[in-house]
Amino acid sequence: MIYGLTKMKNHSLENANDVINLQIKALKKLRNNLDKSFEDAVKVISNCRNKVIICGVGKSGKIASKISATFSSVGVPSFSVSASDCSHGDLGRITNKDLLMLISYSGNTEELKNIIKYSKQNEICLIGITSNQKSYLYKSANIKLLTPKVEEAGYGIVPTSSTTMQLSLGDALSISVMKAKKFNKLEFKKYHPGGTLGKKLKIVSEIMLKNKHIPIVDENLKMKDAIKTLSQKKLGFILVVNKNNINTGIFTDGDLKRLFKKLGSGFYNFEIKKFMKTKPYNVEENTLATDVLKHMNKRKITGAGVYNKFNKKKIIGVIHIHHLLKALS
């Protein structure tokens, strides 16, 4: 019994490798097939001021839904439509201000013909993704994205390699448009507030301590009084400012220990500006928490001041490494 199962497992792994190898070949063909039409597609999608509407039939319809979701997540308003429903009223959802993308391996899928005719009648820009240069879709499209003909898995009939190509092409379009529009991580965060991705995209202003919680002292304060603030705030550091409330330095628990070891208590009546570290590491409030954590670990520090982009020298908050670890866990 166990011997039979082992043989089956080995056979399954061979099948899996065959499927994956076919898809790798398909993606290599796709990569080598990209041309100026791809650049044209990126340009019109980037310039679209309304919705990008995507449609396919069968497995291509599911790919259309995924591509549409990816577009929406990178700041390109998009939705997918059912080809069947479009023949029964849903064409009214598509306007001449929209951009239409149709996906069909054969390019002659019957359900898409009414949508193609509608796009022509209403002068809607049509991007066609197909592997058939002689097809109705290819001939009708304003921008023609020709995917190479590939071998499918499962006796050569199950849509596998072709749908992998379609999905990869959709991802390539999405990321290219995202970069063309200079859509950054902060903008991406707006559309992903929850889950693991939401945590990774947290920014400093969401985590920092503000107002009375900021451990801050004047640079002319005596060390004995600065130490009290250091102890009260319990963050392991204090920020030092001048009379204009501009951050001029930082003083840490580690600095205090080293001073005690070197001078005993002989420094108590000196001003803190004599012992502070100048040029402290501060961060802008919209910096990603993951980036701050990375820099803190690299610099081997546990805290930083926070400023806004309008005034780099004025502190509006502080961030501790413990806050970062908690927020990102």
JOLIN-V396170 format. One record per pair of residues at least 12 apart in sequence whose ideal C-beta (glycine too) atoms are under 8 Angstrom apart, sorted by sequence separation. I is the first residue (numbers start at 0). J is the second residue. D is the distance in whole Angstrom. If there is no record, write none. Layout:
i = <I | I>
j = <J | J>
d = <D | D>
//
This chain:
i = <67 | 80 | 127 | 149 | 188 | 216 | 225 | 237 | 282 | 291 | 304 | 305 | 53 | 66 | 80 | 101 | 127 | 132 | 187 | 215 | 236 | 237 | 304 | 305 | 53 | 101 | 125 | 126 | 129 | 188 | 214 | 236 | 237 | 280 | 303 | 52 | 64 | 99 | 125 | 126 | 127 | 129 | 130 | 146 | 149 | 214 | 236 | 280 | 302 | 303 | 51 | 63 | 125 | 126 | 127 | 128 | 129 | 130 | 184 | 235 | 236 | 258 | 302 | 53 | 124 | 125 | 127 | 129 | 130 | 147 | 185 | 235 | 302 | 124 | 126 | 128 | 130 | 146 | 214 | 280 | 301 | 302 | 51 | 60 | 99 | 130 | 146 | 301 | 115 | 119 | 212 | 214 | 254 | 280 | 300 | 301 | 60 | 93 | 106 | 115 | 118 | 216 | 218 | 229 | 250 | 254 | 282 | 284 | 60 | 146 | 214 | 215 | 216 | 217 | 218 | 254 | 281 | 282 | 283 | 284 | 90 | 106 | 112 | 214 | 215 | 216 | 217 | 218 | 229 | 248 | 280 | 281 | 282 | 283 | 284 | 285 | 51 | 53 | 86 | 90 | 93 | 99 | 101 | 103 | 105 | 106 | 107 | 111 | 115 | 144 | 214 | 215 | 216 | 217 | 248 | 250 | 279 | 281 | 282 | 283 | 284 | 51 | 52 | 53 | 54 | 85 | 93 | 98 | 99 | 100 | 101 | 103 | 104 | 105 | 106 | 111 | 213 | 215 | 217 | 225 | 247 | 250 | 251 | 279 | 281 | 283 | 295 | 44 | 50 | 51 | 52 | 53 | 54 | 56 | 82 | 95 | 97 | 98 | 99 | 100 | 101 | 102 | 103 | 104 | 105 | 208 | 229 | 249 | 250 | 49 | 50 | 52 | 53 | 54 | 55 | 83 | 86 | 90 | 94 | 95 | 99 | 100 | 101 | 102 | 104 | 106 | 107 | 248 | 249 | 291 | 47 | 50 | 52 | 54 | 82 | 85 | 93 | 95 | 98 | 100 | 106 | 107 | 108 | 247 | 248 | 283 | 292 | 295 | 82 | 85 | 94 | 105 | 106 | 107 | 218 | 226 | 248 | 93 | 106 | 218 | 247 | 248 | 249 | 281 | 44 | 54 | 103 | 106 | 130 | 248 | 284 | 292 | 82 | 85 | 239 | 284 | 291 | 292 | 103 | 239 | 246 | 281 | 66 | 101 | 246 | 288 | 292 | 66 | 239 | 282 | 63 | 128 | 288 | 289 | 63 | 101 | 288 | 52 | 62 | 128 | 52 | 226 | 238 | 60 | 104 | 59 | 59 | 222 | 223 | 49 | 52 | 54 | 59 | 222 | 223 | 51 | 52 | 53 | 54 | 55 | 221 | 222 | 225 | 49 | 50 | 51 | 52 | 53 | 54 | 55 | 56 | 221 | 222 | 48 | 49 | 50 | 52 | 53 | 54 | 55 | 221 | 222 | 49 | 51 | 53 | 59 | 221 | 222 | 251 | 47 | 220 | 221 | 251 | 47 | 219 | 220 | 251 | 56 | 218 | 219 | 222 | 218 | 219 | 249 | 44 | 56 | 104 | 218 | 43 | 56 | 216 | 249 | 54 | 104 | 218 | 246 | 54 | 246 | 104 | 102 | 236 | 235 | 236 | 238 | 246 | 235 | 245 | 246 | 234 | 245 | 246 | 244 | 244 | 240 | 238 | 207 | 203 | 238 | 203 | 204 | 43 | 203 | 204 | 44 | 202 | 203 | 206 | 43 | 202 | 203 | 205 | 234 | 202 | 203 | 235 | 202 | 203 | 234 | 40 | 201 | 202 | 200 | 201 | 199 | 201 | 203 | 199 | 75 | 207 | 43 | 59 | 66 | 215 | 58 | 62 | 66 | 69 | 73 | 185 | 57 | 61 | 65 | 69 | 73 | 75 | 204 | 213 | 40 | 70 | 75 | 203 | 39 | 59 | 62 | 66 | 70 | 73 | 74 | 184 | 213 | 214 | 40 | 58 | 62 | 65 | 66 | 69 | 73 | 213 | 75 | 212 | 36 | 59 | 66 | 70 | 74 | 209 | 36 | 37 | 62 | 66 | 73 | 209 | 36 | 74 | 207 | 208 | 36 | 73 | 207 | 208 | 55 | 207 | 208 | 207 | 208 | 74 | 204 | 206 | 32 | 74 | 203 | 32 | 73 | 208 | 32 | 72 | 203 | 207 | 31 | 74 | 206 | 29 | 73 | 206 | 29 | 72 | 28 | 71 | 72 | 206 | 28 | 205 | 25 | 25 | 24 | 25 | 201 | 24 | 201 | 21 | 44 | 198 | 199 | 21 | 198 | 21 | 22 | 198 | 21 | 41 | 45 | 40 | 44 | 18 | 37 | 41 | 45 | 17 | 25 | 29 | 37 | 41 | 45 | 24 | 25 | 28 | 22 | 26 | 42 | 21 | 22 | 25 | 26 | 29 | 33 | 37 | 41 | 21 | 25 | 29 | 18 | 22 | 26>
j = <79 | 92 | 139 | 161 | 200 | 228 | 237 | 249 | 294 | 303 | 316 | 317 | 66 | 79 | 93 | 114 | 140 | 145 | 200 | 228 | 249 | 250 | 317 | 318 | 67 | 115 | 139 | 140 | 143 | 202 | 228 | 250 | 251 | 294 | 317 | 67 | 79 | 114 | 140 | 141 | 142 | 144 | 145 | 161 | 164 | 229 | 251 | 295 | 317 | 318 | 67 | 79 | 141 | 142 | 143 | 144 | 145 | 146 | 200 | 251 | 252 | 274 | 318 | 70 | 141 | 142 | 144 | 146 | 147 | 164 | 202 | 252 | 319 | 142 | 144 | 146 | 148 | 164 | 232 | 298 | 319 | 320 | 70 | 79 | 118 | 149 | 165 | 320 | 135 | 139 | 232 | 234 | 274 | 300 | 320 | 321 | 81 | 114 | 127 | 136 | 139 | 237 | 239 | 250 | 271 | 275 | 303 | 305 | 82 | 168 | 236 | 237 | 238 | 239 | 240 | 276 | 303 | 304 | 305 | 306 | 113 | 129 | 135 | 237 | 238 | 239 | 240 | 241 | 252 | 271 | 303 | 304 | 305 | 306 | 307 | 308 | 75 | 77 | 110 | 114 | 117 | 123 | 125 | 127 | 129 | 130 | 131 | 135 | 139 | 168 | 238 | 239 | 240 | 241 | 272 | 274 | 303 | 305 | 306 | 307 | 308 | 76 | 77 | 78 | 79 | 110 | 118 | 123 | 124 | 125 | 126 | 128 | 129 | 130 | 131 | 136 | 238 | 240 | 242 | 250 | 272 | 275 | 276 | 304 | 306 | 308 | 320 | 70 | 76 | 77 | 78 | 79 | 80 | 82 | 108 | 121 | 123 | 124 | 125 | 126 | 127 | 128 | 129 | 130 | 131 | 234 | 255 | 275 | 276 | 76 | 77 | 79 | 80 | 81 | 82 | 110 | 113 | 117 | 121 | 122 | 126 | 127 | 128 | 129 | 131 | 133 | 134 | 275 | 276 | 318 | 75 | 78 | 80 | 82 | 110 | 113 | 121 | 123 | 126 | 128 | 134 | 135 | 136 | 275 | 276 | 311 | 320 | 323 | 111 | 114 | 123 | 134 | 135 | 136 | 247 | 255 | 277 | 123 | 136 | 248 | 277 | 278 | 279 | 311 | 75 | 85 | 134 | 137 | 161 | 279 | 315 | 323 | 114 | 117 | 271 | 316 | 323 | 324 | 136 | 272 | 279 | 314 | 100 | 136 | 281 | 323 | 327 | 102 | 275 | 318 | 100 | 165 | 326 | 327 | 102 | 140 | 327 | 92 | 102 | 168 | 93 | 267 | 279 | 102 | 146 | 102 | 103 | 266 | 267 | 94 | 97 | 99 | 104 | 267 | 268 | 97 | 98 | 99 | 100 | 101 | 267 | 268 | 271 | 96 | 97 | 98 | 99 | 100 | 101 | 102 | 103 | 268 | 269 | 96 | 97 | 98 | 100 | 101 | 102 | 103 | 269 | 270 | 98 | 100 | 102 | 108 | 270 | 271 | 300 | 97 | 270 | 271 | 301 | 98 | 270 | 271 | 302 | 108 | 270 | 271 | 274 | 271 | 272 | 302 | 98 | 110 | 158 | 272 | 98 | 111 | 271 | 304 | 111 | 161 | 275 | 304 | 114 | 306 | 165 | 165 | 301 | 301 | 302 | 304 | 312 | 302 | 312 | 313 | 302 | 313 | 314 | 313 | 314 | 314 | 314 | 284 | 282 | 317 | 283 | 284 | 124 | 284 | 285 | 126 | 284 | 285 | 288 | 126 | 285 | 286 | 288 | 317 | 286 | 287 | 319 | 287 | 288 | 319 | 126 | 287 | 288 | 287 | 288 | 287 | 289 | 291 | 289 | 173 | 305 | 142 | 158 | 165 | 314 | 158 | 162 | 166 | 169 | 173 | 285 | 158 | 162 | 166 | 170 | 174 | 176 | 305 | 314 | 142 | 172 | 177 | 305 | 142 | 162 | 165 | 169 | 173 | 176 | 177 | 287 | 316 | 317 | 144 | 162 | 166 | 169 | 170 | 173 | 177 | 317 | 180 | 317 | 142 | 165 | 172 | 176 | 180 | 315 | 143 | 144 | 169 | 173 | 180 | 316 | 144 | 182 | 315 | 316 | 145 | 182 | 316 | 317 | 165 | 317 | 318 | 318 | 319 | 186 | 316 | 318 | 145 | 187 | 316 | 146 | 187 | 322 | 147 | 187 | 318 | 322 | 147 | 190 | 322 | 146 | 190 | 323 | 147 | 190 | 147 | 190 | 191 | 326 | 149 | 326 | 147 | 149 | 149 | 150 | 326 | 150 | 327 | 149 | 172 | 326 | 327 | 150 | 327 | 151 | 152 | 328 | 152 | 172 | 176 | 172 | 176 | 152 | 171 | 175 | 179 | 152 | 160 | 164 | 172 | 176 | 180 | 160 | 161 | 164 | 159 | 163 | 179 | 159 | 160 | 163 | 164 | 167 | 171 | 175 | 179 | 160 | 164 | 168 | 159 | 163 | 167>
d = <4 | 6 | 7 | 6 | 4 | 5 | 6 | 7 | 8 | 7 | 8 | 6 | 6 | 8 | 7 | 6 | 3 | 6 | 7 | 8 | 6 | 5 | 6 | 6 | 5 | 7 | 7 | 6 | 8 | 7 | 6 | 7 | 8 | 7 | 7 | 8 | 4 | 7 | 5 | 7 | 7 | 8 | 7 | 7 | 7 | 7 | 4 | 8 | 6 | 5 | 7 | 5 | 5 | 5 | 6 | 5 | 7 | 5 | 6 | 6 | 7 | 6 | 7 | 8 | 5 | 7 | 7 | 7 | 7 | 8 | 7 | 5 | 5 | 7 | 6 | 6 | 5 | 5 | 4 | 6 | 6 | 7 | 6 | 7 | 5 | 8 | 7 | 5 | 7 | 7 | 8 | 5 | 7 | 6 | 8 | 8 | 7 | 8 | 7 | 6 | 8 | 5 | 5 | 7 | 6 | 8 | 5 | 5 | 7 | 7 | 7 | 7 | 8 | 8 | 7 | 7 | 6 | 8 | 8 | 7 | 7 | 4 | 6 | 4 | 5 | 6 | 6 | 5 | 7 | 8 | 5 | 4 | 6 | 6 | 5 | 7 | 6 | 6 | 7 | 7 | 7 | 5 | 7 | 8 | 7 | 7 | 7 | 8 | 5 | 7 | 6 | 8 | 7 | 8 | 7 | 7 | 7 | 7 | 8 | 7 | 8 | 7 | 7 | 8 | 6 | 8 | 8 | 8 | 7 | 8 | 7 | 7 | 7 | 7 | 4 | 6 | 7 | 6 | 7 | 7 | 7 | 5 | 8 | 6 | 6 | 6 | 5 | 8 | 5 | 4 | 6 | 5 | 5 | 5 | 7 | 5 | 6 | 5 | 5 | 4 | 6 | 5 | 5 | 5 | 6 | 8 | 7 | 6 | 7 | 7 | 6 | 7 | 8 | 7 | 7 | 6 | 5 | 5 | 8 | 6 | 7 | 8 | 7 | 8 | 8 | 8 | 5 | 3 | 5 | 6 | 7 | 6 | 6 | 5 | 4 | 6 | 8 | 5 | 7 | 7 | 2 | 6 | 8 | 7 | 6 | 8 | 7 | 7 | 6 | 5 | 8 | 6 | 6 | 7 | 6 | 7 | 5 | 7 | 4 | 7 | 7 | 8 | 4 | 8 | 6 | 7 | 7 | 5 | 7 | 6 | 7 | 5 | 6 | 8 | 6 | 7 | 6 | 7 | 5 | 7 | 7 | 7 | 8 | 6 | 7 | 5 | 7 | 8 | 5 | 7 | 8 | 6 | 6 | 7 | 5 | 7 | 6 | 7 | 6 | 6 | 5 | 8 | 7 | 8 | 8 | 4 | 6 | 5 | 4 | 7 | 5 | 7 | 7 | 5 | 7 | 7 | 7 | 8 | 7 | 7 | 7 | 7 | 4 | 4 | 5 | 5 | 5 | 5 | 5 | 4 | 6 | 6 | 5 | 7 | 5 | 7 | 7 | 8 | 7 | 6 | 7 | 7 | 7 | 6 | 7 | 8 | 6 | 6 | 8 | 8 | 7 | 8 | 8 | 4 | 5 | 5 | 8 | 5 | 7 | 8 | 7 | 6 | 7 | 8 | 6 | 5 | 7 | 4 | 6 | 6 | 6 | 7 | 7 | 5 | 7 | 6 | 6 | 8 | 8 | 6 | 7 | 5 | 5 | 5 | 6 | 6 | 4 | 7 | 6 | 6 | 5 | 6 | 8 | 7 | 6 | 7 | 6 | 7 | 7 | 4 | 6 | 5 | 7 | 8 | 7 | 7 | 6 | 7 | 5 | 5 | 8 | 7 | 6 | 8 | 7 | 6 | 6 | 5 | 5 | 7 | 6 | 7 | 4 | 8 | 8 | 6 | 6 | 8 | 5 | 7 | 8 | 8 | 7 | 4 | 6 | 7 | 7 | 6 | 6 | 7 | 8 | 6 | 6 | 8 | 6 | 7 | 7 | 5 | 8 | 8 | 6 | 5 | 7 | 5 | 3 | 6 | 7 | 7 | 6 | 6 | 7 | 6 | 5 | 5 | 7 | 8 | 4 | 4 | 5 | 8 | 8 | 6 | 6 | 7 | 7 | 6 | 7 | 6 | 7 | 7 | 7 | 8 | 5 | 6 | 5 | 8 | 6 | 7 | 5 | 4 | 5 | 8 | 6 | 7 | 5 | 8 | 6 | 7 | 6 | 7 | 8 | 8 | 7 | 7 | 8 | 5 | 7 | 6 | 7 | 8 | 7 | 5 | 6 | 8 | 7 | 6 | 5 | 4 | 7 | 7 | 5 | 6 | 7 | 8 | 4 | 7 | 8 | 5 | 7 | 7 | 7 | 7 | 7 | 7 | 6 | 6 | 7 | 8 | 8 | 5 | 6 | 5 | 6 | 5 | 4 | 8 | 5 | 5 | 7 | 4 | 5 | 8 | 6 | 5 | 7 | 7 | 8 | 7 | 7 | 8 | 7 | 5 | 6 | 7 | 6 | 8 | 8 | 6 | 5 | 5 | 6 | 6 | 5 | 6>
//
